Each structure stands twice: as structure tokens, then as C-alpha cells.
């Protein structure tokens, strides 16, 4: 199945959480002079036109990124993401929202390398056109899960992997767990960031349990739910599971999660959590 198109959801609460984590990981990596490698298993089209027919259908960015742009006194982590969004929208009108590859692109240096996977036949050409420089970014029409085995360990010996499949088929949860195990065997010092939806509490907890059962150490969980997870259908929230996170990420999340919960909440049951699934 390749029916999922992220443009319908661009800039929503889940994007904000995911991209805050991606941004903070990048900020950590560029503190060192040595190059790093980035693998995106489900890269999408890289950036999203919010005036498109698809984005306008649900206008999820209205209740997401648009709510943050005019806020003041936000934590540095949130401001770093907003600076990227503002740079892409120089006329002060919110017209474009960055995908994960574009977020990373703002941080990478000439010596760093991106490997971007996208299997959707309509999305792959758009992504490839956005990253024409093959020395900087290798864009492939490929199953991102298989790329974990093919591309790791990277020659740079530093880097991180983002896995955020659409989970349009339930087997995606199994594929993520297997890919994480494969990646950590081949590249144990790498950072792995896994996005997951919270469609209901049991499904999310089962996935977290399966990640813990791998026995992999040093796993941090960061989760944001903007409404009650059981009262209505749909995505109530999302989370990020990070293996070998930057040492500052737990504190960063403690700063930005309460603010996001307050600004993005849809009901009084909105909540967040930060905890270690497994310690170092």
C-alpha cells in the first residue's frame, strides 16, 4: 500500500514534535567538526506547499505550526525550528513547511551526507528535484527499511537514522523493530529516532513494549498527546523513541513539552511524557 500522502498532515502537532527532536539531534551533531551521516527511511517530498489542495483539505497546520509562530518567550529548541520555518517563508505568510530532510538540510555542512529514501512513485521525483546535488544528498526510490542494512555502518562513523513510516499497514510496526535491531547491530554507536502515532493507548504501549523487548539500551521516549486517546478515532498524539539520544535531549524535552501541550491542546486530557524505556 502506498496511499499515504503526508502533505494532508504537514505542519500538524506530530510534525512539530518530530521536527523538534530532529532539529535538536542535528544541533548536537554539528557541535563537533567531524562529519555525520543522516538516513531518512521515509523522506516524503522534503517540503510542503501549504496552499496546495491537499494541505488545504484539513488545514492541520492551522492547529499546529501556525499556533507557535506568533508566540513569544519560547524555549531555544522551539525557536530553532521556527527560525527554519520563518526562513522558508520570508514574506511572513505561512506558505511552506519543511519536511525532515529539509530540517536536516539546514544543519548539514559540505562534509556531511544525507541518504533519503522514498518509495512513493509520485513523491520520489519531487524529493529528488529538491536535492539535485548528489555529493550532498543521495535520493533513492527504495524501501527505507532495507536501506538500514545496506547503508550502515556509514563511512563517517557518526550519524543518525530517522524512521517514520506511515504505519498504514500494521506490519510497519514490526518492520521498524526489525530495522532498529539490524541497525544497532551494524552501527551500535548511531542515534536512531523513531516516530510513532498514538491512535489508542494500547497500540502505542504494545509498540513501546516491543521496542523494549529488543534489549537495546539507552532508549529515551518523548510523547505528546493533544487530546484524550480513547474518546474519538484518529491520531490523538505521537511520540519519538530515541536510541543513543544527545545527552541534552531529555532536558530539552522537559522544556518544550509542557509548552507544546498548552499551545496545541484540543481538550483537557492533553498530556505528555518523557521517560527512559531502557537506561544506558
C-alpha positions as a LaTeX table, in Angstrom:
\begin{tabular}{lrrr}
\hline
Residue & $x$ (\AA) & $y$ (\AA) & $z$ (\AA) \\
\hline
Unk1 & 0.00 & 0.00 & 0.00 \\
Unk2 & 1.29 & 3.43 & $-0.98$ \\
Unk3 & $-1.83$ & 5.52 & $-0.44$ \\
Unk4 & $-0.46$ & 7.70 & 2.38 \\
Unk5 & 0.46 & 11.28 & 1.42 \\
Unk6 & 1.95 & 13.36 & 4.20 \\
Unk7 & 1.01 & 16.68 & 2.59 \\
Unk8 & $-2.51$ & 16.28 & 4.03 \\
Unk9 & $-0.99$ & 16.49 & 7.53 \\
Unk10 & 2.00 & 18.79 & 7.06 \\
Unk11 & 2.75 & 21.12 & 9.96 \\
Unk12 & 0.49 & 19.39 & 12.47 \\
Unk13 & 1.28 & 18.56 & 16.09 \\
Unk14 & 3.05 & 15.33 & 15.16 \\
Unk15 & 5.32 & 17.12 & 12.71 \\
Unk16 & 6.24 & 19.67 & 15.34 \\
Unk17 & 7.28 & 17.02 & 17.85 \\
Unk18 & 9.20 & 15.01 & 15.26 \\
Unk19 & 10.99 & 18.01 & 13.83 \\
Unk20 & 11.90 & 19.42 & 17.23 \\
Unk21 & 13.66 & 16.15 & 18.02 \\
Unk22 & 15.34 & 16.01 & 14.60 \\
Unk23 & 16.47 & 19.62 & 14.94 \\
Unk24 & 17.94 & 19.07 & 18.40 \\
Unk25 & 19.81 & 15.95 & 17.25 \\
Unk26 & 21.31 & 17.92 & 14.36 \\
Unk27 & 22.31 & 20.78 & 16.63 \\
Unk28 & 24.14 & 18.26 & 18.77 \\
Unk29 & 25.94 & 16.64 & 15.83 \\
Unk30 & 27.29 & 19.87 & 14.35 \\
Unk31 & 28.98 & 20.79 & 17.63 \\
Unk32 & 31.81 & 18.51 & 16.52 \\
Unk33 & 33.93 & 19.12 & 13.46 \\
Unk34 & 33.80 & 15.52 & 12.28 \\
Unk35 & 31.21 & 14.78 & 9.57 \\
Unk36 & 27.98 & 12.92 & 10.18 \\
Unk37 & 25.61 & 10.76 & 8.14 \\
Unk38 & 21.81 & 11.03 & 8.01 \\
Unk39 & 19.50 & 8.27 & 6.80 \\
Unk40 & 15.80 & 9.04 & 6.31 \\
Unk41 & 13.83 & 5.85 & 5.67 \\
Unk42 & 10.58 & 7.58 & 4.62 \\
Unk43 & 11.58 & 11.03 & 3.44 \\
Unk44 & 8.39 & 12.19 & 1.70 \\
Unk45 & 8.77 & 15.15 & $-0.66$ \\
Unk46 & 11.06 & 17.19 & 1.61 \\
Unk47 & 8.91 & 20.30 & 1.89 \\
Unk48 & 5.19 & 21.02 & 1.64 \\
Unk49 & 3.22 & 23.76 & $-0.09$ \\
Unk50 & 0.52 & 24.68 & 2.40 \\
Unk51 & $-1.64$ & 26.41 & $-0.23$ \\
Unk52 & $-1.92$ & 23.17 & $-2.17$ \\
Unk53 & $-5.29$ & 21.49 & $-2.50$ \\
Unk54 & $-4.13$ & 18.57 & $-0.35$ \\
Unk55 & $-2.83$ & 20.68 & 2.54 \\
Unk56 & $-5.89$ & 22.90 & 2.43 \\
Unk57 & $-8.26$ & 19.96 & 2.77 \\
Unk58 & $-7.75$ & 19.54 & 6.52 \\
Unk59 & $-5.54$ & 22.57 & 7.23 \\
Unk60 & $-3.86$ & 20.72 & 10.06 \\
Unk61 & $-1.07$ & 23.30 & 10.07 \\
Unk62 & $-3.57$ & 25.86 & 11.41 \\
Unk63 & $-3.80$ & 23.98 & 14.71 \\
Unk64 & $-0.09$ & 23.10 & 14.59 \\
Unk65 & 2.82 & 25.23 & 13.43 \\
Unk66 & 0.66 & 28.35 & 12.89 \\
Unk67 & $-0.11$ & 28.48 & 16.61 \\
Unk68 & 3.58 & 28.70 & 17.50 \\
Unk69 & 4.81 & 31.34 & 15.08 \\
Unk70 & 3.43 & 34.35 & 16.93 \\
Unk71 & 4.27 & 33.15 & 20.43 \\
Unk72 & 6.96 & 34.87 & 22.48 \\
Unk73 & 9.42 & 33.65 & 25.10 \\
Unk74 & 9.61 & 30.14 & 23.73 \\
Unk75 & 12.48 & 27.75 & 24.58 \\
Unk76 & 15.55 & 27.87 & 22.36 \\
Unk77 & 14.72 & 24.43 & 20.95 \\
Unk78 & 11.36 & 25.62 & 19.61 \\
Unk79 & 12.84 & 28.89 & 18.32 \\
Unk80 & 15.48 & 26.96 & 16.37 \\
Unk81 & 12.72 & 25.11 & 14.49 \\
Unk82 & 10.68 & 28.27 & 13.99 \\
Unk83 & 13.73 & 30.05 & 12.56 \\
Unk84 & 13.84 & 27.43 & 9.80 \\
Unk85 & 10.13 & 27.83 & 9.09 \\
Unk86 & 10.46 & 31.63 & 9.00 \\
Unk87 & 13.45 & 31.44 & 6.68 \\
Unk88 & 11.38 & 29.37 & 4.26 \\
Unk89 & 8.55 & 31.93 & 4.47 \\
Unk90 & 10.30 & 35.31 & 4.14 \\
Unk91 & 7.09 & 37.23 & 3.38 \\
Unk92 & 5.60 & 36.42 & 6.82 \\
Unk93 & 2.83 & 34.36 & 5.23 \\
Unk94 & 2.88 & 30.68 & 6.13 \\
Unk95 & 3.10 & 29.06 & 2.69 \\
Unk96 & 5.73 & 26.34 & 3.02 \\
Unk97 & 6.51 & 23.84 & 5.75 \\
Unk98 & 9.74 & 21.80 & 5.85 \\
Unk99 & 9.81 & 18.02 & 5.98 \\
Unk100 & 12.50 & 16.18 & 7.91 \\
Unk101 & 15.03 & 16.23 & 5.01 \\
Unk102 & 14.74 & 20.00 & 4.76 \\
Unk103 & 15.17 & 20.40 & 8.52 \\
Unk104 & 18.39 & 18.39 & 8.37 \\
Unk105 & 19.47 & 20.29 & 5.25 \\
Unk106 & 19.59 & 23.50 & 7.29 \\
Unk107 & 22.25 & 21.98 & 9.55 \\
Unk108 & 24.43 & 19.81 & 7.32 \\
Unk109 & 27.81 & 21.03 & 6.19 \\
Unk110 & 29.67 & 20.25 & 2.98 \\
Unk111 & 31.38 & 17.28 & 4.61 \\
Unk112 & 28.12 & 15.72 & 5.88 \\
Unk113 & 25.98 & 13.30 & 3.85 \\
Unk114 & 22.25 & 12.60 & 3.52 \\
Unk115 & 20.68 & 9.39 & 2.23 \\
Unk116 & 16.98 & 9.92 & 1.56 \\
Unk117 & 14.60 & 7.07 & 0.74 \\
Unk118 & 11.13 & 7.48 & $-0.73$ \\
Unk119 & 9.17 & 4.68 & $-2.39$ \\
Unk120 & 6.01 & 6.52 & $-3.46$ \\
Unk121 & 6.12 & 6.95 & $-7.27$ \\
Unk122 & 4.70 & 10.47 & $-7.13$ \\
Unk123 & 6.74 & 11.71 & $-4.19$ \\
Unk124 & 10.16 & 10.38 & $-5.18$ \\
Unk125 & 10.64 & 12.70 & $-8.23$ \\
Unk126 & 9.67 & 15.74 & $-6.15$ \\
Unk127 & 12.16 & 14.83 & $-3.45$ \\
Unk128 & 14.92 & 14.16 & $-5.99$ \\
Unk129 & 14.34 & 17.55 & $-7.62$ \\
Unk130 & 14.64 & 19.27 & $-4.23$ \\
Unk131 & 18.05 & 17.64 & $-3.62$ \\
Unk132 & 19.84 & 17.61 & $-7.00$ \\
Unk133 & 23.36 & 17.69 & $-5.55$ \\
Unk134 & 24.34 & 14.03 & $-5.27$ \\
Unk135 & 27.51 & 14.85 & $-3.35$ \\
Unk136 & 25.35 & 16.23 & $-0.56$ \\
Unk137 & 22.27 & 14.01 & $-0.72$ \\
Unk138 & 21.70 & 10.62 & $-2.24$ \\
Unk139 & 17.99 & 10.34 & $-3.07$ \\
Unk140 & 16.75 & 6.85 & $-3.89$ \\
Unk141 & 13.43 & 5.25 & $-4.79$ \\
Unk142 & 13.80 & 2.49 & $-2.26$ \\
Unk143 & 12.34 & 0.76 & 0.76 \\
Unk144 & 13.86 & 2.66 & 3.62 \\
Unk145 & 13.89 & $-0.34$ & 5.92 \\
Unk146 & 16.23 & $-2.21$ & 3.58 \\
Unk147 & 18.49 & 0.85 & 3.44 \\
Unk148 & 19.21 & 0.44 & 7.16 \\
Unk149 & 21.04 & $-2.77$ & 6.34 \\
Unk150 & 22.56 & $-1.51$ & 3.10 \\
Unk151 & 23.89 & 1.85 & 4.32 \\
Unk152 & 25.09 & 1.08 & 7.84 \\
Unk153 & 27.66 & 1.50 & 9.21 \\
Unk154 & 28.41 & 4.74 & 7.36 \\
Unk155 & 31.98 & 5.74 & 6.49 \\
Unk156 & 31.54 & 8.91 & 8.57 \\
Unk157 & 31.23 & 6.73 & 11.74 \\
Unk158 & 28.81 & 9.31 & 13.20 \\
Unk159 & 25.20 & 9.81 & 12.36 \\
Unk160 & 21.56 & 9.14 & 12.92 \\
Unk161 & 18.65 & 7.35 & 11.33 \\
Unk162 & 15.09 & 8.65 & 11.22 \\
Unk163 & 12.37 & 6.03 & 10.82 \\
Unk164 & 8.87 & 7.47 & 10.42 \\
Unk165 & 6.78 & 5.18 & 8.21 \\
Unk166 & 3.09 & 6.00 & 7.79 \\
Unk167 & 2.06 & 2.81 & 9.62 \\
Unk168 & $-0.71$ & 2.42 & 7.03 \\
Unk169 & $-0.19$ & $-1.32$ & 7.40 \\
Unk170 & 0.23 & $-2.88$ & 10.83 \\
Unk171 & 3.37 & $-4.71$ & 9.74 \\
Unk172 & 5.17 & $-1.35$ & 9.69 \\
Unk173 & 5.45 & $-1.66$ & 13.47 \\
Unk174 & 7.24 & $-5.00$ & 13.06 \\
Unk175 & 9.43 & $-3.65$ & 10.28 \\
Unk176 & 10.56 & $-0.76$ & 12.50 \\
Unk177 & 11.55 & $-3.10$ & 15.33 \\
Unk178 & 13.49 & $-5.37$ & 12.97 \\
Unk179 & 15.20 & $-2.45$ & 11.26 \\
Unk180 & 16.18 & $-0.99$ & 14.63 \\
Unk181 & 17.69 & $-4.29$ & 15.72 \\
Unk182 & 19.56 & $-4.60$ & 12.42 \\
Unk183 & 20.79 & $-1.03$ & 12.63 \\
Unk184 & 22.03 & $-1.29$ & 16.19 \\
Unk185 & 23.88 & $-4.50$ & 15.38 \\
Unk186 & 25.64 & $-2.87$ & 12.43 \\
Unk187 & 26.06 & 0.64 & 13.85 \\
Unk188 & 25.67 & 0.47 & 17.65 \\
Unk189 & 27.01 & 3.97 & 18.30 \\
Unk190 & 24.48 & 5.59 & 15.96 \\
Unk191 & 21.47 & 7.61 & 17.04 \\
Unk192 & 18.07 & 6.26 & 15.96 \\
Unk193 & 14.91 & 8.36 & 16.07 \\
Unk194 & 11.62 & 6.52 & 15.58 \\
Unk195 & 8.32 & 8.33 & 15.19 \\
Unk196 & 5.06 & 6.55 & 16.09 \\
Unk197 & 1.40 & 7.63 & 16.17 \\
Unk198 & $-0.83$ & 7.40 & 19.22 \\
Unk199 & $-4.08$ & 6.13 & 17.73 \\
Unk200 & $-5.03$ & 4.49 & 21.00 \\
Unk201 & $-3.14$ & 3.84 & 24.20 \\
Unk202 & $-2.95$ & 0.05 & 23.88 \\
Unk203 & $-1.47$ & 0.07 & 20.38 \\
Unk204 & 1.16 & 2.62 & 21.35 \\
Unk205 & 2.05 & 0.74 & 24.54 \\
Unk206 & 2.36 & $-2.54$ & 22.64 \\
Unk207 & 4.83 & $-0.93$ & 20.24 \\
Unk208 & 6.86 & 0.55 & 23.09 \\
Unk209 & 6.88 & $-2.87$ & 24.76 \\
Unk210 & 8.22 & $-4.46$ & 21.56 \\
Unk211 & 10.99 & $-1.86$ & 21.36 \\
Unk212 & 11.94 & $-2.54$ & 24.98 \\
Unk213 & 11.96 & $-6.29$ & 24.34 \\
Unk214 & 14.84 & $-5.88$ & 21.87 \\
Unk215 & 17.18 & $-5.41$ & 24.82 \\
Unk216 & 18.73 & $-2.33$ & 23.22 \\
Unk217 & 19.99 & 0.09 & 25.84 \\
Unk218 & 19.88 & 3.88 & 26.19 \\
Unk219 & 16.38 & 4.49 & 24.78 \\
Unk220 & 14.51 & 7.72 & 25.55 \\
Unk221 & 10.79 & 8.20 & 24.90 \\
Unk222 & 9.24 & 11.63 & 24.23 \\
Unk223 & 5.47 & 11.75 & 23.65 \\
Unk224 & 2.79 & 14.41 & 23.17 \\
Unk225 & $-0.98$ & 13.79 & 23.09 \\
Unk226 & $-3.15$ & 16.79 & 22.30 \\
Unk227 & $-6.43$ & 15.14 & 23.34 \\
Unk228 & $-7.92$ & 12.09 & 25.00 \\
Unk229 & $-6.61$ & 8.95 & 23.32 \\
Unk230 & $-9.82$ & 6.91 & 23.64 \\
Unk231 & $-12.82$ & 9.19 & 23.08 \\
Unk232 & $-12.65$ & 9.54 & 19.30 \\
Unk233 & $-10.93$ & 7.96 & 16.32 \\
Unk234 & $-7.82$ & 9.38 & 14.71 \\
Unk235 & $-4.38$ & 10.37 & 15.88 \\
Unk236 & $-4.57$ & 11.81 & 19.38 \\
Unk237 & $-0.83$ & 12.29 & 19.59 \\
Unk238 & 2.54 & 10.91 & 18.67 \\
Unk239 & 5.86 & 10.03 & 20.15 \\
Unk240 & 9.56 & 9.76 & 19.41 \\
Unk241 & 11.69 & 6.85 & 20.55 \\
Unk242 & 15.36 & 7.81 & 20.50 \\
Unk243 & 18.24 & 5.36 & 20.85 \\
Unk244 & 21.52 & 6.96 & 21.96 \\
Unk245 & 19.96 & 10.44 & 22.27 \\
Unk246 & 22.06 & 13.57 & 22.73 \\
Unk247 & 22.69 & 14.00 & 26.43 \\
Unk248 & 20.79 & 17.31 & 26.37 \\
Unk249 & 17.61 & 15.96 & 24.76 \\
Unk250 & 15.87 & 14.86 & 27.95 \\
Unk251 & 16.20 & 18.36 & 29.38 \\
Unk252 & 15.18 & 19.94 & 26.06 \\
Unk253 & 12.01 & 17.85 & 26.04 \\
Unk254 & 11.25 & 18.82 & 29.63 \\
Unk255 & 11.35 & 22.45 & 28.46 \\
Unk256 & 9.33 & 22.23 & 25.26 \\
Unk257 & 6.73 & 19.53 & 26.02 \\
Unk258 & 4.70 & 21.48 & 28.63 \\
Unk259 & 4.58 & 24.49 & 26.30 \\
Unk260 & 3.52 & 22.43 & 23.30 \\
Unk261 & 0.85 & 20.69 & 25.37 \\
Unk262 & $-0.56$ & 24.04 & 26.46 \\
Unk263 & $-0.48$ & 25.63 & 22.98 \\
Unk264 & $-1.66$ & 22.65 & 20.93 \\
Unk265 & $-4.18$ & 21.01 & 23.30 \\
Unk266 & $-7.62$ & 20.16 & 21.91 \\
Unk267 & $-9.17$ & 19.13 & 25.22 \\
Unk268 & $-8.43$ & 18.97 & 28.93 \\
Unk269 & $-6.92$ & 15.49 & 28.62 \\
Unk270 & $-3.90$ & 16.66 & 26.64 \\
Unk271 & $-0.73$ & 15.26 & 28.20 \\
Unk272 & 2.92 & 14.48 & 27.63 \\
Unk273 & 5.56 & 12.13 & 28.92 \\
Unk274 & 9.33 & 11.82 & 28.86 \\
Unk275 & 10.90 & 8.66 & 30.23 \\
Unk276 & 13.63 & 6.14 & 29.65 \\
Unk277 & 12.41 & 2.91 & 28.12 \\
Unk278 & 15.79 & 1.39 & 28.91 \\
Unk279 & 18.71 & 3.11 & 30.65 \\
Unk280 & 22.22 & 3.36 & 29.30 \\
\hline
\end{tabular}
